[in-house]
Amino acid sequence: MIINDKKMDQYLEVQLIGHKDSKIKAKTSAGQYIFVYPTTEQTNDPLFWKSLKILLIIKCGFQLLNNSSIDS
């Protein structure tokens, strides 16, 4: 996920970790954990939250596949 802060004129690349209520926990490429607060429009948009959950499920599934050892 890439975050665009309109005040800073730069992008911040983050890895989604999870969410609780209407805040999203993410890890920056520098290894710091931050919270991302969606806009009011995003908070009230069920499609936004559904998409976020799908991304987190895909991420978790990918990590499980990478951490499993498959013997032939």
Predicted model as a PDB file, atoms N, CA, C, CB and O in Angstrom, pLDDT in the B-factor column:
MODEL        1                                                                  
ATOM      1  N   MET A   1       0.853  -1.171   0.000  1.00 48.00           N  
ATOM      2  CA  MET A   1       0.000   0.000   0.000  1.00 48.00           C  
ATOM      3  C   MET A   1       0.896   1.231   0.000  1.00 48.00           C  
ATOM      4  CB  MET A   1      -0.969   0.000   1.224  1.00 48.00           C  
ATOM      5  O   MET A   1       1.914   1.259   0.692  1.00 48.00           O  
ATOM      6  N   ILE A   2       0.536   2.212  -0.746  1.00 48.00           N  
ATOM      7  CA  ILE A   2       1.295   3.448  -0.785  1.00 48.00           C  
ATOM      8  C   ILE A   2       0.414   4.560  -0.233  1.00 48.00           C  
ATOM      9  CB  ILE A   2       1.779   3.773  -2.233  1.00 48.00           C  
ATOM     10  O   ILE A   2      -0.730   4.731  -0.653  1.00 48.00           O  
ATOM     11  N   ILE A   3       0.955   5.302   0.700  1.00 57.00           N  
ATOM     12  CA  ILE A   3       0.222   6.392   1.331  1.00 57.00           C  
ATOM     13  C   ILE A   3       0.726   7.703   0.757  1.00 57.00           C  
ATOM     14  CB  ILE A   3       0.379   6.361   2.879  1.00 57.00           C  
ATOM     15  O   ILE A   3       1.933   7.933   0.688  1.00 57.00           O  
ATOM     16  N   ASN A   4      -0.188   8.556   0.350  1.00 55.00           N  
ATOM     17  CA  ASN A   4       0.154   9.869  -0.178  1.00 55.00           C  
ATOM     18  C   ASN A   4      -0.311  10.914   0.822  1.00 55.00           C  
ATOM     19  CB  ASN A   4      -0.486  10.106  -1.582  1.00 55.00           C  
ATOM     20  O   ASN A   4      -1.511  11.112   1.008  1.00 55.00           O  
ATOM     21  N   ASP A   5       0.636  11.580   1.462  1.00 58.00           N  
ATOM     22  CA  ASP A   5       0.309  12.662   2.394  1.00 58.00           C  
ATOM     23  C   ASP A   5       0.287  13.967   1.601  1.00 58.00           C  
ATOM     24  CB  ASP A   5       1.344  12.735   3.587  1.00 58.00           C  
ATOM     25  O   ASP A   5       1.333  14.434   1.148  1.00 58.00           O  
ATOM     26  N   LYS A   6      -0.868  14.544   1.434  1.00 64.00           N  
ATOM     27  CA  LYS A   6      -1.009  15.744   0.605  1.00 64.00           C  
ATOM     28  C   LYS A   6      -0.213  16.917   1.163  1.00 64.00           C  
ATOM     29  CB  LYS A   6      -2.477  16.130   0.487  1.00 64.00           C  
ATOM     30  O   LYS A   6       0.153  17.821   0.412  1.00 64.00           O  
ATOM     31  N   LYS A   7       0.061  16.921   2.461  1.00 66.00           N  
ATOM     32  CA  LYS A   7       0.816  18.006   3.073  1.00 66.00           C  
ATOM     33  C   LYS A   7       2.316  17.882   2.804  1.00 66.00           C  
ATOM     34  CB  LYS A   7       0.561  18.036   4.568  1.00 66.00           C  
ATOM     35  O   LYS A   7       3.031  18.884   2.815  1.00 66.00           O  
ATOM     36  N   MET A   8       2.796  16.663   2.563  1.00 59.00           N  
ATOM     37  CA  MET A   8       4.237  16.441   2.472  1.00 59.00           C  
ATOM     38  C   MET A   8       4.738  16.282   1.046  1.00 59.00           C  
ATOM     39  CB  MET A   8       4.609  15.230   3.259  1.00 59.00           C  
ATOM     40  O   MET A   8       5.949  16.317   0.830  1.00 59.00           O  
ATOM     41  N   ASP A   9       3.869  16.111   0.070  1.00 63.00           N  
ATOM     42  CA  ASP A   9       4.258  15.936  -1.330  1.00 63.00           C  
ATOM     43  C   ASP A   9       5.220  14.758  -1.505  1.00 63.00           C  
ATOM     44  CB  ASP A   9       4.901  17.218  -1.861  1.00 63.00           C  
ATOM     45  O   ASP A   9       6.196  14.847  -2.250  1.00 63.00           O  
ATOM     46  N   GLN A  10       4.935  13.671  -0.818  1.00 66.00           N  
ATOM     47  CA  GLN A  10       5.743  12.465  -0.984  1.00 66.00           C  
ATOM     48  C   GLN A  10       4.892  11.235  -0.703  1.00 66.00           C  
ATOM     49  CB  GLN A  10       6.978  12.495  -0.055  1.00 66.00           C  
ATOM     50  O   GLN A  10       3.800  11.331  -0.143  1.00 66.00           O  
ATOM     51  N   TYR A  11       5.407  10.089  -1.098  1.00 68.00           N  
ATOM     52  CA  TYR A  11       4.706   8.829  -0.888  1.00 68.00           C  
ATOM     53  C   TYR A  11       5.432   8.019   0.166  1.00 68.00           C  
ATOM     54  CB  TYR A  11       4.591   8.031  -2.203  1.00 68.00           C  
ATOM     55  O   TYR A  11       6.653   8.110   0.298  1.00 68.00           O  
ATOM     56  N   LEU A  12       4.686   7.229   0.914  1.00 71.00           N  
ATOM     57  CA  LEU A  12       5.247   6.359   1.926  1.00 71.00           C  
ATOM     58  C   LEU A  12       4.776   4.946   1.631  1.00 71.00           C  
ATOM     59  CB  LEU A  12       4.837   6.810   3.362  1.00 71.00           C  
ATOM     60  O   LEU A  12       3.577   4.670   1.630  1.00 71.00           O  
ATOM     61  N   GLU A  13       5.717   4.061   1.382  1.00 77.00           N  
ATOM     62  CA  GLU A  13       5.388   2.665   1.095  1.00 77.00           C  
ATOM     63  C   GLU A  13       5.271   1.914   2.410  1.00 77.00           C  
ATOM     64  CB  GLU A  13       6.459   2.007   0.171  1.00 77.00           C  
ATOM     65  O   GLU A  13       6.169   1.980   3.250  1.00 77.00           O  
ATOM     66  N   VAL A  14       4.160   1.196   2.591  1.00 79.00           N  
ATOM     67  CA  VAL A  14       3.935   0.468   3.835  1.00 79.00           C  
ATOM     68  C   VAL A  14       3.430  -0.941   3.553  1.00 79.00           C  
ATOM     69  CB  VAL A  14       2.939   1.220   4.725  1.00 79.00           C  
ATOM     70  O   VAL A  14       2.905  -1.236   2.480  1.00 79.00           O  
ATOM     71  N   GLN A  15       3.606  -1.789   4.543  1.00 82.00           N  
ATOM     72  CA  GLN A  15       3.062  -3.145   4.508  1.00 82.00           C  
ATOM     73  C   GLN A  15       1.902  -3.182   5.496  1.00 82.00           C  
ATOM     74  CB  GLN A  15       4.161  -4.232   4.858  1.00 82.00           C  
ATOM     75  O   GLN A  15       2.059  -2.815   6.661  1.00 82.00           O  
ATOM     76  N   LEU A  16       0.751  -3.622   5.033  1.00 83.00           N  
ATOM     77  CA  LEU A  16      -0.411  -3.698   5.915  1.00 83.00           C  
ATOM     78  C   LEU A  16      -0.223  -4.815   6.933  1.00 83.00           C  
ATOM     79  CB  LEU A  16      -1.702  -3.924   5.102  1.00 83.00           C  
ATOM     80  O   LEU A  16       0.165  -5.928   6.579  1.00 83.00           O  
ATOM     81  N   ILE A  17      -0.499  -4.515   8.189  1.00 85.00           N  
ATOM     82  CA  ILE A  17      -0.376  -5.500   9.270  1.00 85.00           C  
ATOM     83  C   ILE A  17      -1.762  -5.950   9.732  1.00 85.00           C  
ATOM     84  CB  ILE A  17       0.425  -4.910  10.463  1.00 85.00           C  
ATOM     85  O   ILE A  17      -1.996  -7.144   9.917  1.00 85.00           O  
ATOM     86  N   GLY A  18      -2.670  -5.013   9.917  1.00 83.00           N  
ATOM     87  CA  GLY A  18      -4.018  -5.350  10.372  1.00 83.00           C  
ATOM     88  C   GLY A  18      -4.827  -4.084  10.606  1.00 83.00           C  
ATOM     89  O   GLY A  18      -4.366  -2.976  10.332  1.00 83.00           O  
ATOM     90  N   HIS A  19      -6.033  -4.264  11.112  1.00 82.00           N  
ATOM     91  CA  HIS A  19      -6.859  -3.098  11.414  1.00 82.00           C  
ATOM     92  C   HIS A  19      -7.746  -3.387  12.610  1.00 82.00           C  
ATOM     93  CB  HIS A  19      -7.712  -2.699  10.197  1.00 82.00           C  
ATOM     94  O   HIS A  19      -8.106  -4.533  12.880  1.00 82.00           O  
ATOM     95  N   LYS A  20      -8.086  -2.335  13.311  1.00 83.00           N  
ATOM     96  CA  LYS A  20      -9.010  -2.416  14.437  1.00 83.00           C  
ATOM     97  C   LYS A  20      -9.840  -1.139  14.420  1.00 83.00           C  
ATOM     98  CB  LYS A  20      -8.249  -2.599  15.812  1.00 83.00           C  
ATOM     99  O   LYS A  20      -9.311  -0.034  14.303  1.00 83.00           O  
ATOM    100  N   ASP A  21     -11.138  -1.317  14.540  1.00 82.00           N  
ATOM    101  CA  ASP A  21     -12.069  -0.197  14.431  1.00 82.00           C  
ATOM    102  C   ASP A  21     -11.794   0.533  13.111  1.00 82.00           C  
ATOM    103  CB  ASP A  21     -11.931   0.778  15.658  1.00 82.00           C  
ATOM    104  O   ASP A  21     -11.871  -0.078  12.045  1.00 82.00           O  
ATOM    105  N   SER A  22     -11.478   1.818  13.168  1.00 81.00           N  
ATOM    106  CA  SER A  22     -11.226   2.524  11.905  1.00 81.00           C  
ATOM    107  C   SER A  22      -9.790   3.028  11.815  1.00 81.00           C  
ATOM    108  CB  SER A  22     -12.195   3.697  11.754  1.00 81.00           C  
ATOM    109  O   SER A  22      -9.539   4.102  11.268  1.00 81.00           O  
ATOM    110  N   LYS A  23      -8.844   2.254  12.353  1.00 86.00           N  
ATOM    111  CA  LYS A  23      -7.438   2.588  12.139  1.00 86.00           C  
ATOM    112  C   LYS A  23      -6.715   1.348  11.617  1.00 86.00           C  
ATOM    113  CB  LYS A  23      -6.774   3.111  13.457  1.00 86.00           C  
ATOM    114  O   LYS A  23      -7.032   0.219  11.988  1.00 86.00           O  
ATOM    115  N   ILE A  24      -5.745   1.587  10.755  1.00 86.00           N  
ATOM    116  CA  ILE A  24      -5.028   0.523  10.088  1.00 86.00           C  
ATOM    117  C   ILE A  24      -3.578   0.545  10.567  1.00 86.00           C  
ATOM    118  CB  ILE A  24      -5.116   0.671   8.542  1.00 86.00           C  
ATOM    119  O   ILE A  24      -2.934   1.594  10.548  1.00 86.00           O  
ATOM    120  N   LYS A  25      -3.066  -0.602  10.995  1.00 88.00           N  
ATOM    121  CA  LYS A  25      -1.674  -0.691  11.414  1.00 88.00           C  
ATOM    122  C   LYS A  25      -0.838  -1.109  10.212  1.00 88.00           C  
ATOM    123  CB  LYS A  25      -1.500  -1.695  12.598  1.00 88.00           C  
ATOM    124  O   LYS A  25      -1.195  -2.031   9.479  1.00 88.00           O  
ATOM    125  N   ALA A  26       0.280  -0.413  10.024  1.00 86.00           N  
ATOM    126  CA  ALA A  26       1.154  -0.687   8.891  1.00 86.00           C  
ATOM    127  C   ALA A  26       2.608  -0.596   9.337  1.00 86.00           C  
ATOM    128  CB  ALA A  26       0.876   0.296   7.729  1.00 86.00           C  
ATOM    129  O   ALA A  26       2.935   0.026  10.348  1.00 86.00           O  
ATOM    130  N   LYS A  27       3.467  -1.234   8.553  1.00 88.00           N  
ATOM    131  CA  LYS A  27       4.905  -1.207   8.816  1.00 88.00           C  
ATOM    132  C   LYS A  27       5.579  -0.514   7.644  1.00 88.00           C  
ATOM    133  CB  LYS A  27       5.483  -2.652   9.030  1.00 88.00           C  
ATOM    134  O   LYS A  27       5.353  -0.878   6.490  1.00 88.00           O  
ATOM    135  N   THR A  28       6.412   0.491   7.938  1.00 84.00           N  
ATOM    136  CA  THR A  28       7.089   1.224   6.874  1.00 84.00           C  
ATOM    137  C   THR A  28       8.282   0.425   6.369  1.00 84.00           C  
ATOM    138  CB  THR A  28       7.539   2.614   7.369  1.00 84.00           C  
ATOM    139  O   THR A  28       8.691  -0.551   6.998  1.00 84.00           O  
ATOM    140  N   SER A  29       8.835   0.832   5.246  1.00 82.00           N  
ATOM    141  CA  SER A  29      10.013   0.157   4.702  1.00 82.00           C  
ATOM    142  C   SER A  29      11.223   0.329   5.612  1.00 82.00           C  
ATOM    143  CB  SER A  29      10.330   0.688   3.309  1.00 82.00           C  
ATOM    144  O   SER A  29      12.198  -0.411   5.485  1.00 82.00           O  
ATOM    145  N   ALA A  30      11.173   1.297   6.530  1.00 85.00           N  
ATOM    146  CA  ALA A  30      12.246   1.498   7.509  1.00 85.00           C  
ATOM    147  C   ALA A  30      12.045   0.629   8.754  1.00 85.00           C  
ATOM    148  CB  ALA A  30      12.323   2.977   7.912  1.00 85.00           C  
ATOM    149  O   ALA A  30      12.872   0.646   9.666  1.00 85.00           O  
ATOM    150  N   GLY A  31      10.938  -0.133   8.789  1.00 89.00           N  
ATOM    151  CA  GLY A  31      10.681  -1.034   9.907  1.00 89.00           C  
ATOM    152  C   GLY A  31       9.903  -0.421  11.058  1.00 89.00           C  
ATOM    153  O   GLY A  31       9.740  -1.057  12.099  1.00 89.00           O  
ATOM    154  N   GLN A  32       9.420   0.800  10.891  1.00 89.00           N  
ATOM    155  CA  GLN A  32       8.638   1.445  11.943  1.00 89.00           C  
ATOM    156  C   GLN A  32       7.156   1.120  11.756  1.00 89.00           C  
ATOM    157  CB  GLN A  32       8.866   2.981  11.937  1.00 89.00           C  
ATOM    158  O   GLN A  32       6.671   1.004  10.630  1.00 89.00           O  
ATOM    159  N   TYR A  33       6.450   0.974  12.875  1.00 90.00           N  
ATOM    160  CA  TYR A  33       5.017   0.733  12.826  1.00 90.00           C  
ATOM    161  C   TYR A  33       4.287   2.064  12.943  1.00 90.00           C  
ATOM    162  CB  TYR A  33       4.576  -0.243  13.950  1.00 90.00           C  
ATOM    163  O   TYR A  33       4.624   2.910  13.772  1.00 90.00           O  
ATOM    164  N   ILE A  34       3.282   2.227  12.093  1.00 87.00           N  
ATOM    165  CA  ILE A  34       2.480   3.448  12.110  1.00 87.00           C  
ATOM    166  C   ILE A  34       1.009   3.067  12.044  1.00 87.00           C  
ATOM    167  CB  ILE A  34       2.863   4.392  10.931  1.00 87.00           C  
ATOM    168  O   ILE A  34       0.660   1.939  11.696  1.00 87.00           O  
ATOM    169  N   PHE A  35       0.164   4.015  12.379  1.00 88.00           N  
ATOM    170  CA  PHE A  35      -1.274   3.845  12.213  1.00 88.00           C  
ATOM    171  C   PHE A  35      -1.748   4.771  11.111  1.00 88.00           C  
ATOM    172  CB  PHE A  35      -2.032   4.125  13.538  1.00 88.00           C  
ATOM    173  O   PHE A  35      -1.360   5.937  11.048  1.00 88.00           O  
ATOM    174  N   VAL A  36      -2.585   4.242  10.252  1.00 83.00           N  
ATOM    175  CA  VAL A  36      -3.162   5.008   9.148  1.00 83.00           C  
ATOM    176  C   VAL A  36      -4.641   5.187   9.455  1.00 83.00           C  
ATOM    177  CB  VAL A  36      -2.942   4.293   7.755  1.00 83.00           C  
ATOM    178  O   VAL A  36      -5.350   4.224   9.749  1.00 83.00           O  
ATOM    179  N   TYR A  37      -5.089   6.415   9.383  1.00 86.00           N  
ATOM    180  CA  TYR A  37      -6.490   6.714   9.666  1.00 86.00           C  
ATOM    181  C   TYR A  37      -7.191   7.064   8.359  1.00 86.00           C  
ATOM    182  CB  TYR A  37      -6.620   7.878  10.697  1.00 86.00           C  
ATOM    183  O   TYR A  37      -6.885   8.086   7.745  1.00 86.00           O  
ATOM    184  N   PRO A  38      -8.129   6.222   7.930  1.00 87.00           N  
ATOM    185  CA  PRO A  38      -8.850   6.492   6.679  1.00 87.00           C  
ATOM    186  C   PRO A  38      -9.663   7.774   6.769  1.00 87.00           C  
ATOM    187  CB  PRO A  38      -9.769   5.321   6.331  1.00 87.00           C  
ATOM    188  O   PRO A  38     -10.016   8.235   7.854  1.00 87.00           O  
ATOM    189  N   THR A  39      -9.947   8.331   5.610  1.00 86.00           N  
ATOM    190  CA  THR A  39     -10.808   9.510   5.545  1.00 86.00           C  
ATOM    191  C   THR A  39     -12.223   9.118   5.984  1.00 86.00           C  
ATOM    192  CB  THR A  39     -10.819  10.117   4.103  1.00 86.00           C  
ATOM    193  O   THR A  39     -12.535   7.933   6.096  1.00 86.00           O  
ATOM    194  N   THR A  40     -13.058  10.096   6.226  1.00 88.00           N  
ATOM    195  CA  THR A  40     -14.455   9.836   6.593  1.00 88.00           C  
ATOM    196  C   THR A  40     -15.160   9.059   5.499  1.00 88.00           C  
ATOM    197  CB  THR A  40     -15.199  11.150   6.867  1.00 88.00           C  
ATOM    198  O   THR A  40     -15.936   8.143   5.772  1.00 88.00           O  
ATOM    199  N   GLU A  41     -14.883   9.431   4.257  1.00 89.00           N  
ATOM    200  CA  GLU A  41     -15.499   8.737   3.123  1.00 89.00           C  
ATOM    201  C   GLU A  41     -15.076   7.266   3.095  1.00 89.00           C  
ATOM    202  CB  GLU A  41     -15.117   9.427   1.795  1.00 89.00           C  
ATOM    203  O   GLU A  41     -15.911   6.384   2.893  1.00 89.00           O  
ATOM    204  N   GLN A  42     -13.778   7.001   3.298  1.00 86.00           N  
ATOM    205  CA  GLN A  42     -13.292   5.616   3.311  1.00 86.00           C  
ATOM    206  C   GLN A  42     -13.869   4.843   4.503  1.00 86.00           C  
ATOM    207  CB  GLN A  42     -11.749   5.590   3.359  1.00 86.00           C  
ATOM    208  O   GLN A  42     -14.253   3.682   4.364  1.00 86.00           O  
ATOM    209  N   THR A  43     -13.928   5.479   5.657  1.00 87.00           N  
ATOM    210  CA  THR A  43     -14.451   4.833   6.860  1.00 87.00           C  
ATOM    211  C   THR A  43     -15.887   4.360   6.664  1.00 87.00           C  
ATOM    212  CB  THR A  43     -14.376   5.788   8.047  1.00 87.00           C  
ATOM    213  O   THR A  43     -16.273   3.310   7.180  1.00 87.00           O  
ATOM    214  N   ASN A  44     -16.675   5.126   5.924  1.00 91.00           N  
ATOM    215  CA  ASN A  44     -18.082   4.795   5.697  1.00 91.00           C  
ATOM    216  C   ASN A  44     -18.319   3.947   4.452  1.00 91.00           C  
ATOM    217  CB  ASN A  44     -18.881   6.055   5.591  1.00 91.00           C  
ATOM    218  O   ASN A  44     -19.461   3.637   4.116  1.00 91.00           O  
ATOM    219  N   ASP A  45     -17.243   3.574   3.772  1.00 91.00           N  
ATOM    220  CA  ASP A  45     -17.352   2.815   2.524  1.00 91.00           C  
ATOM    221  C   ASP A  45     -17.103   1.325   2.777  1.00 91.00           C  
ATOM    222  CB  ASP A  45     -16.353   3.355   1.474  1.00 91.00           C  
ATOM    223  O   ASP A  45     -15.962   0.934   3.021  1.00 91.00           O  
ATOM    224  N   PRO A  46     -18.144   0.485   2.725  1.00 91.00           N  
ATOM    225  CA  PRO A  46     -17.956  -0.940   2.986  1.00 91.00           C  
ATOM    226  C   PRO A  46     -17.019  -1.614   1.983  1.00 91.00           C  
ATOM    227  CB  PRO A  46     -19.290  -1.636   2.974  1.00 91.00           C  
ATOM    228  O   PRO A  46     -16.344  -2.586   2.323  1.00 91.00           O  
ATOM    229  N   LEU A  47     -16.976  -1.110   0.760  1.00 92.00           N  
ATOM    230  CA  LEU A  47     -16.085  -1.680  -0.243  1.00 92.00           C  
ATOM    231  C   LEU A  47     -14.613  -1.439   0.117  1.00 92.00           C  
ATOM    232  CB  LEU A  47     -16.397  -1.085  -1.622  1.00 92.00           C  
ATOM    233  O   LEU A  47     -13.762  -2.292  -0.136  1.00 92.00           O  
ATOM    234  N   PHE A  48     -14.318  -0.280   0.707  1.00 87.00           N  
ATOM    235  CA  PHE A  48     -12.958   0.016   1.162  1.00 87.00           C  
ATOM    236  C   PHE A  48     -12.508  -1.030   2.184  1.00 87.00           C  
ATOM    237  CB  PHE A  48     -12.882   1.440   1.775  1.00 87.00           C  
ATOM    238  O   PHE A  48     -11.409  -1.573   2.072  1.00 87.00           O  
ATOM    239  N   TRP A  49     -13.356  -1.316   3.183  1.00 85.00           N  
ATOM    240  CA  TRP A  49     -12.998  -2.273   4.233  1.00 85.00           C  
ATOM    241  C   TRP A  49     -12.941  -3.702   3.688  1.00 85.00           C  
ATOM    242  CB  TRP A  49     -14.004  -2.192   5.391  1.00 85.00           C  
ATOM    243  O   TRP A  49     -12.091  -4.488   4.106  1.00 85.00           O  
ATOM    244  N   LYS A  50     -13.825  -4.038   2.773  1.00 87.00           N  
ATOM    245  CA  LYS A  50     -13.793  -5.364   2.162  1.00 87.00           C  
ATOM    246  C   LYS A  50     -12.490  -5.552   1.386  1.00 87.00           C  
ATOM    247  CB  LYS A  50     -15.012  -5.566   1.232  1.00 87.00           C  
ATOM    248  O   LYS A  50     -11.859  -6.605   1.472  1.00 87.00           O  
ATOM    249  N   SER A  51     -12.097  -4.546   0.640  1.00 86.00           N  
ATOM    250  CA  SER A  51     -10.841  -4.608  -0.117  1.00 86.00           C  
ATOM    251  C   SER A  51      -9.641  -4.739   0.814  1.00 86.00           C  
ATOM    252  CB  SER A  51     -10.684  -3.362  -0.999  1.00 86.00           C  
ATOM    253  O   SER A  51      -8.714  -5.502   0.542  1.00 86.00           O  
ATOM    254  N   LEU A  52      -9.666  -3.996   1.904  1.00 82.00           N  
ATOM    255  CA  LEU A  52      -8.575  -4.067   2.878  1.00 82.00           C  
ATOM    256  C   LEU A  52      -8.477  -5.471   3.476  1.00 82.00           C  
ATOM    257  CB  LEU A  52      -8.780  -3.024   3.997  1.00 82.00           C  
ATOM    258  O   LEU A  52      -7.382  -6.017   3.613  1.00 82.00           O  
ATOM    259  N   LYS A  53      -9.620  -6.050   3.829  1.00 82.00           N  
ATOM    260  CA  LYS A  53      -9.617  -7.404   4.390  1.00 82.00           C  
ATOM    261  C   LYS A  53      -9.093  -8.421   3.380  1.00 82.00           C  
ATOM    262  CB  LYS A  53     -11.029  -7.797   4.843  1.00 82.00           C  
ATOM    263  O   LYS A  53      -8.366  -9.344   3.749  1.00 82.00           O  
ATOM    264  N   ILE A  54      -9.452  -8.261   2.124  1.00 83.00           N  
ATOM    265  CA  ILE A  54      -8.953  -9.173   1.088  1.00 83.00           C  
ATOM    266  C   ILE A  54      -7.438  -9.060   0.975  1.00 83.00           C  
ATOM    267  CB  ILE A  54      -9.617  -8.870  -0.278  1.00 83.00           C  
ATOM    268  O   ILE A  54      -6.745 -10.073   0.875  1.00 83.00           O  
ATOM    269  N   LEU A  55      -6.924  -7.842   0.990  1.00 78.00           N  
ATOM    270  CA  LEU A  55      -5.474  -7.655   0.923  1.00 78.00           C  
ATOM    271  C   LEU A  55      -4.771  -8.314   2.112  1.00 78.00           C  
ATOM    272  CB  LEU A  55      -5.135  -6.161   0.875  1.00 78.00           C  
ATOM    273  O   LEU A  55      -3.723  -8.939   1.947  1.00 78.00           O  
ATOM    274  N   LEU A  56      -5.340  -8.176   3.292  1.00 75.00           N  
ATOM    275  CA  LEU A  56      -4.733  -8.786   4.480  1.00 75.00           C  
ATOM    276  C   LEU A  56      -4.794 -10.306   4.411  1.00 75.00           C  
ATOM    277  CB  LEU A  56      -5.433  -8.293   5.752  1.00 75.00           C  
ATOM    278  O   LEU A  56      -3.843 -10.974   4.817  1.00 75.00           O  
ATOM    279  N   ILE A  57      -5.877 -10.861   3.911  1.00 73.00           N  
ATOM    280  CA  ILE A  57      -5.998 -12.317   3.775  1.00 73.00           C  
ATOM    281  C   ILE A  57      -4.981 -12.837   2.760  1.00 73.00           C  
ATOM    282  CB  ILE A  57      -7.436 -12.710   3.347  1.00 73.00           C  
ATOM    283  O   ILE A  57      -4.338 -13.862   2.988  1.00 73.00           O  
ATOM    284  N   ILE A  58      -4.840 -12.134   1.648  1.00 71.00           N  
ATOM    285  CA  ILE A  58      -3.853 -12.538   0.642  1.00 71.00           C  
ATOM    286  C   ILE A  58      -2.454 -12.500   1.244  1.00 71.00           C  
ATOM    287  CB  ILE A  58      -3.930 -11.621  -0.605  1.00 71.00           C  
ATOM    288  O   ILE A  58      -1.657 -13.414   1.032  1.00 71.00           O  
ATOM    289  N   LYS A  59      -2.156 -11.434   2.000  1.00 64.00           N  
ATOM    290  CA  LYS A  59      -0.846 -11.293   2.628  1.00 64.00           C  
ATOM    291  C   LYS A  59      -0.596 -12.445   3.596  1.00 64.00           C  
ATOM    292  CB  LYS A  59      -0.738  -9.942   3.361  1.00 64.00           C  
ATOM    293  O   LYS A  59       0.486 -13.031   3.591  1.00 64.00           O  
ATOM    294  N   CYS A  60      -1.569 -12.771   4.414  1.00 59.00           N  
ATOM    295  CA  CYS A  60      -1.416 -13.865   5.383  1.00 59.00           C  
ATOM    296  C   CYS A  60      -1.221 -15.199   4.673  1.00 59.00           C  
ATOM    297  CB  CYS A  60      -2.642 -13.939   6.313  1.00 59.00           C  
ATOM    298  O   CYS A  60      -0.376 -15.997   5.080  1.00 59.00           O  
ATOM    299  N   GLY A  61      -1.984 -15.450   3.625  1.00 56.00           N  
ATOM    300  CA  GLY A  61      -1.839 -16.689   2.868  1.00 56.00           C  
ATOM    301  C   GLY A  61      -0.480 -16.790   2.218  1.00 56.00           C  
ATOM    302  O   GLY A  61       0.116 -17.867   2.189  1.00 56.00           O  
ATOM    303  N   PHE A  62       0.023 -15.676   1.691  1.00 55.00           N  
ATOM    304  CA  PHE A  62       1.339 -15.656   1.058  1.00 55.00           C  
ATOM    305  C   PHE A  62       2.424 -15.952   2.095  1.00 55.00           C  
ATOM    306  CB  PHE A  62       1.597 -14.290   0.377  1.00 55.00           C  
ATOM    307  O   PHE A  62       3.369 -16.688   1.810  1.00 55.00           O  
ATOM    308  N   GLN A  63       2.295 -15.378   3.302  1.00 53.00           N  
ATOM    309  CA  GLN A  63       3.273 -15.624   4.361  1.00 53.00           C  
ATOM    310  C   GLN A  63       3.244 -17.087   4.780  1.00 53.00           C  
ATOM    311  CB  GLN A  63       3.003 -14.717   5.573  1.00 53.00           C  
ATOM    312  O   GLN A  63       4.295 -17.678   5.026  1.00 53.00           O  
ATOM    313  N   LEU A  64       2.064 -17.675   4.863  1.00 50.00           N  
ATOM    314  CA  LEU A  64       1.965 -19.088   5.229  1.00 50.00           C  
ATOM    315  C   LEU A  64       2.663 -19.957   4.199  1.00 50.00           C  
ATOM    316  CB  LEU A  64       0.498 -19.509   5.368  1.00 50.00           C  
ATOM    317  O   LEU A  64       3.363 -20.904   4.556  1.00 50.00           O  
ATOM    318  N   LEU A  65       2.477 -19.642   2.926  1.00 50.00           N  
ATOM    319  CA  LEU A  65       3.118 -20.410   1.878  1.00 50.00           C  
ATOM    320  C   LEU A  65       4.631 -20.266   1.936  1.00 50.00           C  
ATOM    321  CB  LEU A  65       2.602 -19.978   0.521  1.00 50.00           C  
ATOM    322  O   LEU A  65       5.352 -21.241   1.729  1.00 50.00           O  
ATOM    323  N   ASN A  66       5.116 -19.075   2.212  1.00 54.00           N  
ATOM    324  CA  ASN A  66       6.560 -18.852   2.288  1.00 54.00           C  
ATOM    325  C   ASN A  66       7.186 -19.518   3.505  1.00 54.00           C  
ATOM    326  CB  ASN A  66       6.855 -17.370   2.316  1.00 54.00           C  
ATOM    327  O   ASN A  66       8.351 -19.913   3.469  1.00 54.00           O  
ATOM    328  N   ASN A  67       6.415 -19.643   4.583  1.00 53.00           N  
ATOM    329  CA  ASN A  67       6.957 -20.219   5.816  1.00 53.00           C  
ATOM    330  C   ASN A  67       6.836 -21.735   5.889  1.00 53.00           C  
ATOM    331  CB  ASN A  67       6.265 -19.617   6.996  1.00 53.00           C  
ATOM    332  O   ASN A  67       7.429 -22.358   6.770  1.00 53.00           O  
ATOM    333  N   SER A  68       6.090 -22.329   4.992  1.00 52.00           N  
ATOM    334  CA  SER A  68       5.920 -23.789   5.030  1.00 52.00           C  
ATOM    335  C   SER A  68       7.025 -24.439   4.218  1.00 52.00           C  
ATOM    336  CB  SER A  68       4.520 -24.211   4.486  1.00 52.00           C  
ATOM    337  O   SER A  68       7.457 -23.913   3.192  1.00 52.00           O  
ATOM    338  N   SER A  69       7.472 -25.587   4.694  1.00 50.00           N  
ATOM    339  CA  SER A  69       8.469 -26.325   3.934  1.00 50.00           C  
ATOM    340  C   SER A  69       7.786 -27.522   3.295  1.00 50.00           C  
ATOM    341  CB  SER A  69       9.661 -26.772   4.837  1.00 50.00           C  
ATOM    342  O   SER A  69       7.148 -28.328   3.972  1.00 50.00           O  
ATOM    343  N   ILE A  70       7.930 -27.621   1.999  1.00 50.00           N  
ATOM    344  CA  ILE A  70       7.291 -28.712   1.245  1.00 50.00           C  
ATOM    345  C   ILE A  70       8.390 -29.666   0.782  1.00 50.00           C  
ATOM    346  CB  ILE A  70       6.459 -28.162   0.014  1.00 50.00           C  
ATOM    347  O   ILE A  70       9.291 -29.280   0.037  1.00 50.00           O  
ATOM    348  N   ASP A  71       8.302 -30.911   1.232  1.00 45.00           N  
ATOM    349  CA  ASP A  71       9.267 -31.922   0.821  1.00 45.00           C  
ATOM    350  C   ASP A  71       8.700 -32.713  -0.342  1.00 45.00           C  
ATOM    351  CB  ASP A  71       9.627 -32.859   1.996  1.00 45.00           C  
ATOM    352  O   ASP A  71       7.531 -33.101  -0.337  1.00 45.00           O  
ATOM    353  N   SER A  72       9.537 -32.947  -1.336  1.00 38.00           N  
ATOM    354  CA  SER A  72       9.092 -33.715  -2.513  1.00 38.00           C  
ATOM    355  C   SER A  72       9.240 -35.184  -2.258  1.00 38.00           C  
ATOM    356  CB  SER A  72       9.882 -33.322  -3.767  1.00 38.00           C  
ATOM    357  O   SER A  72       8.920 -35.997  -3.125  1.00 38.00           O  
TER     358      SER A  72                                                      
ENDMDL                                                                          
END                                                                             
